[in-house]
Amino acid sequence: MAQAGKGRLNYRCPACFIRDLDIDMFFDQEKDEYYCLRCCYTGNEKDVLEKNQMARFRYRKILERITGFD
């Protein structure tokens, strides 16, 4: 088993982040992919960024106060 090492940037695991868990992913240089130690998610950098963008889209209004539903 490859030794876990941090990647170039600390990416959040998209599968855990959707469940409101803030888990950093690890980078496997041999396979050139990121993986999560908590769940079974693995993916390349492009896949991780796309899924994290989807989570940001889902929570884009979290800091705004909504006063009406017109």
C-alpha positions in Angstrom: 0.0 0.0 0.0 1.3 3.4 -0.9 2.1 5.8 1.9 -0.4 8.6 2.3 0.9 12.0 1.5 -0.7 15.4 1.1 -1.2 16.7 -2.4 -0.3 20.0 -3.9 -3.4 21.6 -2.4 -5.8 20.5 0.3 -8.9 19.4 -1.5 -12.0 18.4 0.4 -13.6 15.1 -0.3 -16.7 15.8 -2.3 -18.6 12.8 -0.9 -17.9 13.7 2.7 -18.4 17.4 2.1 -22.0 16.8 0.8 -22.6 15.1 4.2 -21.2 18.2 6.0 -17.9 16.6 6.9 -14.8 18.6 6.2 -12.2 15.9 5.3 -9.0 16.6 3.4 -8.0 14.2 0.6 -4.6 12.6 0.1 -2.7 12.3 -3.1 -1.3 9.1 -4.5 1.6 10.0 -6.8 1.8 6.5 -8.3 -1.8 6.5 -9.5 -2.0 10.3 -9.9 -5.3 10.5 -8.0 -6.7 11.8 -4.8 -8.4 9.6 -2.2 -10.3 9.9 1.0 -9.3 8.0 4.1 -12.8 8.2 5.6 -14.9 7.0 2.6 -14.1 5.1 -0.6 -14.0 8.1 -2.9 -11.1 8.4 -5.4 -10.7 10.6 -8.4 -8.3 12.7 -10.4 -7.9 16.4 -9.8 -10.4 17.4 -12.5 -13.1 15.1 -11.0 -12.5 16.4 -7.5 -12.7 20.1 -8.6 -15.9 19.5 -10.6 -17.7 17.8 -7.7 -16.5 20.4 -5.2 -17.9 23.1 -7.5 -21.2 21.3 -7.5 -21.2 21.5 -3.7 -20.4 25.2 -3.8 -23.3 25.7 -6.2 -25.6 23.9 -3.8 -24.7 26.1 -0.9 -24.2 29.4 -2.7 -26.8 31.3 -0.8 -25.8 30.1 2.7 -24.5 33.5 3.8 -27.4 35.5 2.4 -30.5 36.3 4.4 -33.6 35.5 2.4 -36.6 37.6 3.3 -39.0 36.8 0.5 -39.8 34.1 -2.1 -41.0 36.3 -4.9 
